[in-house]
Amino acid sequence: MSAIKFDFARIVNYEDFYKMLAKKIELPDHFEHNLDALFDTITGELKMPLKFEFVNLTLAQLETFQNLIQTLEDACMEENEFEFNYFLEHYHTN
């Protein structure tokens, strides 16, 4: 299975996410930067199996990107061979 990681230490907004997405996978020419297009692309146009992993999410980003996370969770339910996980950043104390 192909796993694609998105490091949210480098993603501040949706524009950053879509730029990183375009670098990591080949998007169709007609792809528009919105959640409907992302869902349709995952469930109908990408080569499966595929896994997206979001790493280093902050609690604030969980709120900012809650619609994106929900869209990817919905895509998992629609497309059996698509997996999605996200992980909060780790705080280290000395």
Buried (B, 14 or more C-beta within 10 A) or exposed (E): EEEEBBEBEEBEEBEEBBBBBEEEBEBEEEBEBEBEBBBBBBBEBBEBEBBBBBBBBEEEBBEBBEEBBEBBEBBBEEBEEBBBEBEBBEEEEE
